[in-house]
Amino acid sequence: MTNPDNQTGTLVTGFTVNPPNTLAWTGETNYTSDGLNSETGGFSTSFVYRVKYIDDNAPLSGYPKVHIKKGGAEISGSPFAMSYVSGAYNTGAIYSYSNTLAAGADYTYYFEALDSSGAVAAGAPTSAVAAPDVAGARQQSGGTSKIKFNVPAAGRVSLKIYNLAGKPIRALFEGDLNSGDTQREWDGRDDSGRYAAPSVYFLHYVYPGGKEVRKIGVKK
């Protein structure tokens, strides 16, 4: 008879044990230390939220989700279910969600995920981040309007003011810029130096890979 006190076993190695379900930044360009691009924009900007989910199995159906708050309260429809983009769960599956937002500088966001058993995911993306800053229709009245924008990747950038007829009246910038947040100013004049008539105008911002249009109102 075998003495159980003298039994020996074989140590099996080579297995990788992942930590409990985790959320992390994706590590992609513009997503190395947060989950949003762009951090600034206008009413027509498509703000793209991305996060990485790491676990041995897929998350619970409908997760991960992104919570978007304005002034400390969830905006209509939040939290939003995110869509799978790519990647294996055990090494990190990337999820994405995009939306336009109303004007405001009091937005925050954070991510949430549950695994198939209902356990809550941990990780940096579960903490709130203050962003984005969404510009609205600016009212220009003889002063200078500061226009903030984000360049997602280095390259050719164009910033022009158009009237209601679709005619460009002022070129604010056209040239190469490095990636990052920047700003330009409009003094309310057209390219000939005359003040623009009171009306609604459109700022066309063209950048590598995309375009934004914002309203600018000129008052008497």
C-alpha positions as a printed Julia matrix, in Angstrom:
220×3 Matrix{Float64}:
   0.0    0.0     0.0
   1.26   3.47   -0.8
   1.85   5.76    2.12
   0.13   9.05    1.24
   2.68  10.87    3.38
   5.42   9.72    1.01
   3.61  10.55   -2.25
   5.44  12.78   -4.67
   4.03  14.79   -7.53
   5.18  16.38  -10.75
   5.42  20.17  -10.97
   3.87  21.32  -14.22
   5.28  24.54  -15.6
   4.72  26.66  -18.69
   1.28  28.01  -17.84
   0.57  31.75  -17.79
  -1.96  32.85  -15.22
  -3.56  36.19  -16.04
  -4.66  38.53  -13.25
  -8.4   39.08  -12.74
 -10.17  40.95  -15.54
  -8.42  44.27  -16.12
  -8.92  47.45  -18.14
  -5.89  49.27  -19.56
  -5.03  52.04  -22.01
  -4.62  50.66  -25.53
  -1.11  52.04  -26.09
  -2.06  53.22  -29.59
  -1.13  56.66  -30.9
  -3.11  59.26  -28.88
  -4.15  56.55  -26.4
  -0.97  55.9   -24.41
  -2.06  57.6   -21.19
  -5.81  58.08  -21.6
  -8.79  56.69  -23.49
  -9.95  59.63  -25.62
  -9.06  61.39  -28.84
  -9.46  64.32  -29.32
  -9.3   66.12  -25.98
 -10.66  69.3   -27.6
 -13.11  69.88  -30.43
 -16.4   71.37  -31.52
 -20.05  70.41  -31.74
 -19.39  68.33  -34.88
 -16.27  66.56  -33.59
 -16.52  62.79  -33.28
 -14.89  62.01  -29.94
 -13.47  58.47  -29.95
 -13.13  56.52  -26.7
 -10.95  53.37  -26.69
  -9.95  50.9   -23.98
  -8.28  47.49  -23.68
  -9.94  44.57  -21.85
  -7.64  41.81  -20.54
  -8.93  38.46  -19.25
  -8.89  34.76  -20.13
 -12.42  35.05  -21.52
 -14.75  37.56  -23.14
 -16.42  40.14  -20.87
 -20.06  39.98  -19.86
 -22.34  40.88  -22.77
 -22.68  44.65  -23.17
 -19.29  45.43  -21.62
 -16.95  47.28  -21.53
 -18.94  50.49  -21.16
 -17.85  54.12  -21.13
 -19.46  56.55  -18.69
 -19.59  60.14  -19.97
 -20.56  62.82  -17.47
 -21.17  66.55  -17.86
 -21.17  68.65  -14.73
 -20.96  65.47  -12.67
 -24.11  63.88  -14.15
 -24.32  61.12  -16.76
 -25.26  62.5   -20.19
 -28.3   61.04  -21.94
 -27.72  57.38  -22.83
 -24.62  56.98  -20.64
 -23.08  54.54  -19.92
 -22.54  53.45  -23.53
 -21.71  49.89  -24.6
 -18.48  49.75  -26.61
 -17.78  47.76  -29.78
 -15.05  45.14  -30.14
 -12.28  46.27  -32.51
  -9.42  43.76  -32.38
  -7.14  41.62  -30.22
  -7.26  38.47  -28.11
  -8.78  38.67  -24.65
  -5.83  37.07  -22.87
  -3.41  39.65  -24.28
  -5.84  42.56  -24.55
  -8.92  43.13  -26.72
  -9.52  46.71  -27.86
 -13.0   48.24  -27.67
 -14.19  51.57  -29.07
 -17.1   54.03  -28.86
 -17.55  57.39  -30.62
 -20.04  60.22  -30.3
 -20.51  63.96  -30.75
 -21.04  66.09  -27.65
 -22.74  69.34  -26.71
 -20.58  72.36  -25.92
 -18.99  72.39  -22.48
 -15.72  72.24  -20.55
 -17.02  70.15  -17.63
 -16.9   66.63  -19.1
 -15.4   63.57  -17.43
 -15.31  59.94  -18.51
 -14.32  56.52  -17.2
 -14.66  52.9   -18.25
 -16.39  49.92  -16.65
 -16.27  46.18  -17.38
 -17.58  42.95  -15.85
 -16.37  39.45  -16.61
 -18.69  36.52  -17.35
 -19.17  35.88  -13.62
 -19.98  39.52  -12.86
 -16.64  40.45  -11.3
 -15.73  44.13  -11.72
 -12.6   44.96  -13.74
  -9.81  47.0   -12.16
  -7.25  49.3   -13.81
  -6.44  52.95  -14.48
  -9.3   53.47  -16.99
 -11.85  52.9   -14.2
 -10.87  56.27  -12.67
 -12.48  59.46  -14.0
 -10.56  61.63  -16.49
 -11.48  65.29  -17.1
 -12.05  65.71  -20.86
 -12.98  66.74  -23.49
 -13.3   70.5   -23.9
 -16.08  71.02  -26.46
 -16.37  74.45  -28.09
 -19.76  75.71  -29.18
 -20.91  78.42  -31.55
 -18.74  81.4   -30.61
 -20.11  84.93  -30.74
 -17.6   87.34  -32.22
 -18.31  91.02  -31.47
 -15.43  93.23  -32.49
 -12.96  91.32  -30.35
 -10.71  88.33  -30.89
 -11.95  84.76  -30.87
  -9.51  82.11  -29.63
  -9.9   78.83  -31.51
  -8.5   75.76  -29.78
  -7.97  72.52  -31.68
  -6.07  69.25  -31.48
  -3.75  67.96  -34.21
  -3.91  64.13  -33.95
  -0.81  63.52  -36.07
   1.93  65.7   -37.52
   1.13  66.9   -41.02
  -0.63  69.46  -43.18
  -3.31  71.53  -41.42
  -5.8   74.05  -42.79
  -7.96  76.45  -40.73
 -10.35  78.67  -42.71
 -13.5   80.73  -42.09
 -16.4   80.28  -44.56
 -19.59  82.32  -44.95
 -23.12  80.93  -45.32
 -22.68  80.76  -49.1
 -19.77  78.36  -48.66
 -17.14  80.91  -49.72
 -13.87  81.12  -47.75
 -13.43  84.62  -46.34
 -10.39  84.2   -44.1
  -7.47  81.76  -44.01
  -6.3   81.57  -40.39
  -3.62  78.97  -40.97
  -2.38  76.64  -43.66
   0.81  74.66  -43.19
   2.52  71.86  -41.31
   2.07  71.35  -37.56
   3.28  68.81  -35.05
   0.73  66.72  -33.16
  -0.8   68.16  -29.99
  -3.16  70.87  -28.75
  -2.8   74.35  -30.2
  -4.84  77.48  -30.92
  -5.25  80.3   -33.41
  -7.12  83.62  -33.22
  -9.65  85.34  -35.46
 -10.06  89.1   -35.15
 -13.35  89.12  -37.08
 -11.79  90.4   -40.32
 -11.75  88.81  -43.76
  -8.66  88.34  -45.93
  -8.97  91.91  -47.26
  -8.87  93.36  -43.74
 -12.56  94.33  -43.54
 -14.69  93.27  -40.58
 -17.05  90.43  -41.42
 -20.74  91.35  -41.48
 -22.9   90.13  -38.56
 -23.9   86.58  -39.48
 -23.14  82.92  -38.82
 -19.83  81.65  -40.17
 -18.21  78.24  -40.3
 -14.71  77.31  -39.23
 -13.34  74.49  -41.4
 -10.49  72.63  -39.73
  -8.79  70.07  -41.98
  -6.12  67.85  -40.41
  -4.31  64.61  -41.33
  -7.04  61.99  -41.59
 -10.08  64.14  -40.9
 -12.06  67.38  -40.87
 -14.13  69.4   -38.36
 -16.63  72.2   -38.91
 -17.59  74.65  -36.15
 -20.01  77.58  -36.07
 -18.84  81.1   -35.26
 -21.44  83.84  -34.87
 -20.57  87.5   -35.48
 -22.78  90.01  -33.65
 -23.24  93.72  -34.29
